[in-house]
Amino acid sequence: MNWDTALYNEKHAFVYDYGKELIDLLQPKENERILDLGCGSGQLTKRISIKAKEVLGIDKSAEMVSSAQSNYPEIQFLEMDASSFRFSKPFDAIFSNATLHWVTDFKSAIRSMFENLKVGGRVVVEFGGKGNVEKIVNGLRKSLKKHGYDEQSRFEQWYFPSIGEYSVELEEAGFGVVQAEHYDRLTELADEETGIKDWLEMFAKGFFFEVSNPDIATILKEVQEQLRSELFQNKKWYADYKRIRIVAKKESL
């Protein structure tokens, strides 16, 4: 999936704005080496770098890595996959905000995090949990099917686990789960006219394979109107986010 970094930063800054609170949970220290996994355009990596000795950012998107490197040339950013990254020197901590739900090979991502941490090192992550954007996705599937795009309506793009499911996966890999929570976070979208359509164009492109441009425009409008009674409040659009937040430690080799 190709990312429009200008649109991301203009209308979807909430992705990294919400991540600022996660840095407080990370509590980066002056002597630490930290990895920002799924760094996007680098805003949170920069914030971590103010407190930590060494910070690296990785992202699967070449567009995001290029944007981050341009914005923060003093930090190293690399194009790497969350399910297969490898460094010769381990990290004290791995931080990840709004990324791991994009990694459907979640077992490999957990293994990669474990293998790249020091013993005693920690992961601090937040991503979409069970039921995340369920209303939006159900509306999109319904509209795609209505217009004859059956295969697209069944497309699976994300991994939204429950706390129990993800905690078990971490523990089986060798992590000890220190903190885990699942919570609702109704998230305000930037544009009061096109909020849901903008969200779909940014994050749900994968559903529109082999869909004609006129039909895409029709479906985007249709989904937004379907959701108006539920997700349009006080002249603002909201996305029905549900998040998982987890802290875990690597307890042994």
C-alpha positions as CSV (number, residue, x, y, z in Angstrom):
1,M,0.0,0.0,0.0
2,N,1.4,3.4,-1.0
3,W,0.9,6.2,1.5
4,D,0.1,9.8,0.7
5,T,2.3,11.5,3.4
6,A,0.9,15.0,2.7
7,L,-2.7,13.8,3.2
8,Y,-1.6,11.8,6.3
9,N,0.0,14.8,8.0
10,E,-2.7,17.2,6.9
11,K,-5.8,15.3,7.9
12,H,-4.7,12.4,10.0
13,A,-2.3,13.9,12.5
14,F,-4.4,12.4,15.3
15,V,-2.5,9.1,14.6
16,Y,0.7,10.5,16.1
17,D,-0.9,13.1,18.4
18,Y,-2.5,10.3,20.4
19,G,0.9,8.6,20.5
20,K,2.4,11.3,22.7
21,E,0.7,9.8,25.7
22,L,2.3,6.4,24.9
23,I,5.7,8.0,25.1
24,D,4.9,8.9,28.7
25,L,4.3,5.2,29.3
26,L,7.6,4.3,27.6
27,Q,9.5,6.7,29.9
28,P,12.6,6.8,27.6
29,K,15.9,7.2,29.5
30,E,19.0,9.1,28.7
31,N,21.2,6.0,28.3
32,E,18.8,3.9,26.2
33,R,18.8,2.7,22.7
34,I,15.2,2.6,21.4
35,L,13.4,1.5,18.2
36,D,10.3,3.2,16.9
37,L,8.6,0.4,15.0
38,G,6.3,1.8,12.4
39,C,7.6,5.3,12.7
40,G,5.5,6.8,10.0
41,S,6.6,10.4,9.2
42,G,8.8,10.5,12.3
43,Q,7.1,12.9,14.7
44,L,7.1,10.5,17.7
45,T,10.6,9.3,16.9
46,K,11.7,12.8,17.3
47,R,10.0,13.2,20.6
48,I,11.6,10.0,21.9
49,S,15.0,11.2,20.7
50,I,14.9,14.2,23.0
51,K,15.1,12.0,26.0
52,A,16.9,8.8,24.8
53,K,20.6,8.4,23.8
54,E,19.9,6.6,20.5
55,V,16.7,6.2,18.6
56,L,16.1,4.6,15.2
57,G,12.9,4.5,13.2
58,I,11.7,1.8,10.8
59,D,8.7,1.6,8.6
60,K,7.6,-0.6,5.7
61,S,6.5,2.4,3.7
62,A,9.2,4.0,1.5
63,E,7.1,7.2,1.3
64,M,6.9,7.4,5.1
65,V,10.7,6.7,5.6
66,S,11.5,9.4,3.0
67,S,9.3,11.9,4.7
68,A,10.7,11.1,8.2
69,Q,14.3,11.4,7.0
70,S,13.6,14.7,5.3
71,N,11.9,16.1,8.4
72,Y,14.5,14.8,10.9
73,P,17.8,14.3,9.2
74,E,19.6,13.9,12.5
75,I,17.8,10.6,13.1
76,Q,18.3,7.3,11.2
77,F,15.2,6.0,9.5
78,L,15.2,2.7,7.6
79,E,12.7,0.9,5.3
80,M,12.0,-2.4,7.1
81,D,9.1,-4.8,7.6
82,A,7.8,-5.2,11.1
83,S,7.6,-9.0,10.7
84,S,11.2,-9.5,9.6
85,F,13.5,-6.8,10.9
86,R,16.9,-7.6,12.3
87,F,19.7,-5.5,14.0
88,S,23.1,-6.7,15.1
89,K,22.8,-4.6,18.3
90,P,19.8,-5.1,20.6
91,F,17.5,-2.4,21.9
92,D,16.5,-1.5,25.5
93,A,13.0,-0.8,24.3
94,I,10.8,-1.1,21.3
95,F,8.0,1.5,20.9
96,S,5.1,1.1,18.4
97,N,2.1,3.3,17.9
98,A,-0.8,2.6,15.5
99,T,1.2,0.0,13.5
100,L,0.8,-3.6,14.6
101,H,-2.7,-3.9,13.4
102,W,-1.3,-3.6,9.9
103,V,0.9,-6.6,10.4
104,T,-1.2,-9.7,9.7
105,D,1.9,-11.9,10.2
106,F,1.7,-11.0,13.9
107,K,3.6,-14.1,15.1
108,S,6.7,-13.1,13.1
109,A,6.4,-9.5,14.3
110,I,6.3,-10.6,17.9
111,R,9.3,-12.9,17.3
112,S,11.2,-10.0,15.7
113,M,10.6,-7.8,18.6
114,F,11.7,-10.4,21.1
115,E,14.9,-11.2,19.1
116,N,15.9,-7.5,18.9
117,L,15.5,-6.7,22.6
118,K,18.0,-7.0,25.4
119,V,17.1,-9.4,28.2
120,G,15.1,-7.1,30.5
121,G,14.1,-4.9,27.6
122,R,10.5,-3.8,27.1
123,V,8.0,-3.3,24.4
124,V,5.4,-0.5,24.7
125,V,2.8,-0.7,22.0
126,E,-0.6,0.5,21.1
127,F,-2.7,-0.5,18.1
128,G,-6.2,-1.3,16.9
129,G,-7.9,-3.9,19.1
130,K,-11.0,-6.2,18.8
131,G,-13.9,-4.3,17.3
132,N,-11.7,-1.4,16.0
133,V,-13.5,0.7,13.3
134,E,-16.2,-1.9,13.1
135,K,-19.0,0.4,12.1
136,I,-16.9,1.9,9.3
137,V,-15.7,-1.4,8.0
138,N,-19.1,-3.0,8.1
139,G,-20.5,-0.1,6.2
140,L,-17.8,-0.4,3.6
141,R,-18.3,-4.1,3.2
142,K,-22.0,-3.6,2.8
143,S,-21.6,-1.0,0.1
144,L,-19.0,-2.9,-1.8
145,K,-21.3,-6.0,-1.9
146,K,-24.3,-3.9,-3.0
147,H,-22.3,-2.7,-6.0
148,G,-21.3,-6.2,-7.0
149,Y,-17.8,-6.3,-5.5
150,D,-18.2,-9.5,-3.5
151,E,-14.5,-10.4,-3.4
152,Q,-13.5,-6.9,-2.2
153,S,-16.3,-7.0,0.5
154,R,-14.5,-10.0,2.0
155,F,-11.0,-8.5,2.0
156,E,-9.1,-8.7,5.3
157,Q,-6.5,-5.9,5.7
158,W,-6.0,-5.7,9.5
159,Y,-5.3,-7.7,12.6
160,F,-7.5,-6.6,15.5
161,P,-6.9,-9.0,18.4
162,S,-8.4,-9.1,21.9
163,I,-6.2,-8.5,24.9
164,G,-6.3,-12.2,25.8
165,E,-5.3,-13.3,22.3
166,Y,-2.4,-10.9,22.0
167,S,-1.2,-11.5,25.6
168,V,-1.0,-15.2,25.0
169,E,1.0,-14.7,21.8
170,L,3.5,-12.5,23.7
171,E,3.8,-15.0,26.5
172,E,4.3,-17.9,24.1
173,A,7.2,-15.9,22.5
174,G,8.9,-15.4,25.9
175,F,7.5,-12.1,27.0
176,G,6.1,-11.3,30.4
177,V,3.0,-9.0,30.1
178,V,3.2,-6.2,32.6
179,Q,0.2,-4.1,31.5
180,A,-2.6,-4.7,29.1
181,E,-5.8,-2.7,28.4
182,H,-8.5,-2.5,25.7
183,Y,-10.5,0.7,25.5
184,D,-12.8,2.7,23.3
185,R,-11.4,5.9,21.8
186,L,-13.9,7.7,19.6
187,T,-11.6,9.7,17.4
188,E,-12.4,13.1,15.9
189,L,-11.7,13.4,12.1
190,A,-10.3,16.5,10.6
191,D,-12.9,17.5,8.0
192,E,-16.5,18.1,8.9
193,E,-17.6,17.6,5.3
194,T,-15.6,14.6,4.2
195,G,-14.4,12.9,7.4
196,I,-15.3,9.3,6.7
197,K,-14.5,9.6,3.0
198,D,-11.1,11.0,3.9
199,W,-10.5,8.2,6.4
200,L,-11.4,5.5,3.8
201,E,-9.2,7.0,1.2
202,M,-6.3,7.1,3.6
203,F,-6.6,3.8,5.4
204,A,-8.9,1.5,3.4
205,K,-7.3,1.7,-0.1
206,G,-6.7,-2.1,-0.1
207,F,-10.4,-2.8,-0.3
208,F,-10.8,-1.0,-3.7
209,F,-8.7,-3.3,-5.9
210,E,-10.3,-3.5,-9.4
211,V,-13.1,-1.1,-8.4
212,S,-13.7,1.6,-11.0
213,N,-13.1,5.2,-10.0
214,P,-16.7,6.2,-10.5
215,D,-17.8,3.3,-8.2
216,I,-15.2,4.3,-5.6
217,A,-16.6,7.8,-5.5
218,T,-20.1,6.4,-5.1
219,I,-19.2,4.0,-2.4
220,L,-17.2,6.5,-0.4
221,K,-20.2,8.9,-0.4
222,E,-22.6,6.0,0.4
223,V,-20.7,4.7,3.4
224,Q,-20.4,8.2,4.8
225,E,-24.1,8.8,4.6
226,Q,-24.8,5.3,6.1
227,L,-22.8,6.3,9.1
228,R,-24.1,9.9,9.6
229,S,-26.6,9.0,12.3
230,E,-23.9,7.1,14.4
231,L,-20.6,8.9,13.8
232,F,-21.5,12.5,13.0
233,Q,-21.9,14.4,16.3
234,N,-22.0,18.1,17.0
235,K,-21.0,18.8,13.3
236,K,-18.0,16.6,13.6
237,W,-17.1,13.2,12.2
238,Y,-15.7,10.5,14.4
239,A,-14.1,7.1,13.8
240,D,-15.1,4.3,16.2
241,Y,-11.6,3.3,17.4
242,K,-10.9,0.6,19.9
243,R,-7.3,0.3,21.1
244,I,-5.1,-2.2,22.7
245,R,-2.2,-0.9,24.9
246,I,0.4,-3.3,26.2
247,V,3.7,-3.2,28.0
248,A,5.7,-6.4,28.1
249,K,9.3,-7.4,29.1
250,K,11.7,-9.9,27.7
251,E,12.4,-12.0,30.7
252,S,15.1,-14.3,29.3
253,L,16.9,-15.4,26.1
